[in-house]
Amino acid sequence: MPRAPCTSSASAASASASASVFRFRFSFSGWMRRHPGSRRPPSAINAIHPEKRSWRPALHRRGDRQRITRGTPSARRAVPRPSSCGVLVVSIVSALGEVAERSQLIARGVRPREISAAIRRGAIVRVRRGWFATATASDEQMAAVRIGGRLGGMTACATFGLWVPESAAIHISLSRNSSRLRASPVSGRPIILDWASDRPQIHPARPAWRVDVGTAIAQSIRVLAPDEAVAMLDSALHHRLISGAMVGKILQKAPQRVRAIGPMIDSRAESGIESLVRVRLQQRGITSLPQIEIPGVGRVDLLIGDRLVLEVDGRGFHSSTDDFAHDRERDLTSAALGFRVIRLSYRQVITDWPSSEAAILAVIDAGEHRASRRISG
């Protein structure tokens, strides 16, 4: 008689294999619990049965190191995406003003490993822990973030496009509990620290490397002369960055010496240097009207009385020959219409104002700013 197949040995082998797999899984899960955040041990790769293998070892070389990564789709996502991810990170940082905080990138869908990949490729640089910048970030931005604060005062006002007096200093705003401050990466430029600001609230869509425009203006007018404070507020109102109500709130908290400048502020002024001339003349009791339209000429910077026109050339003016020729044509047209024109340069207002003021007062004393007086010259 043929012998019956022995099913007990097959069952025993199957039970032994199942027990082996169970012991491996149990020991492997215990190893993962004891080493949170670690990769799977290399020995685990060869312990899975070939017929049930769900992932395969992949060897990647980076410099002199070798690492083993898994081959499942979830493991392949752990490898940084192609270089397009660096372009995405750079575009987001650029949209935020060339400097961004980590939470802003995460809020826009950037994954931490993509940030690390962008840093390795040189697309962005880590300025401070949690802060990143592109290659086109300014020295002022790098200094503020590296130290541990934000751009404030006149330096921040300049980034908003407001008129500010020339200064080599970098104004940095710090919260009251700021600590672990670092040295500035910019040499040769003084640093002015303002400790009066509160802890910043980082908005995902707004630049976090500078204070808001209202805070920047409030910090600036504490150290500006009254005429310079008027010029800055004129610029902010002209560009519609603040409202008249905000100007009132800023002046309420300003030092006593600048609280009385409210009546001097005029949003019609198109340049800060023009505001300086208007305010300085007003302090001498001379009224000048900004941006007056003269038929046949166009708008002029300032008009004193009926006939005296003041044209003020700002910093960087006359960048081309055409601009220079156009201004001279306007001056000739004004003279032909009976106006007396005085044109002042940026240097004459900033560094040689006494001489400029004396020339204006001489014309006014001669009465040449009145229509009843025959214009000479």
Helices and strands as residue ranges (DSSP letters): H 7-34, G 42-44, G 50-52, E 58-62, E 65-69, H 73-76, H 84-95, E 99-101, H 102-107, H 112-121, E 125-128, E 131-133, H 139-147, E 150-151, H 153-159, E 170-175, E 191-197, H 213-221, H 226-238, H 244-252, G 256-264, H 272-283, E 288-294, E 298-304, E 308-312, H 321-336, E 340-344, H 346-350, H 353-365
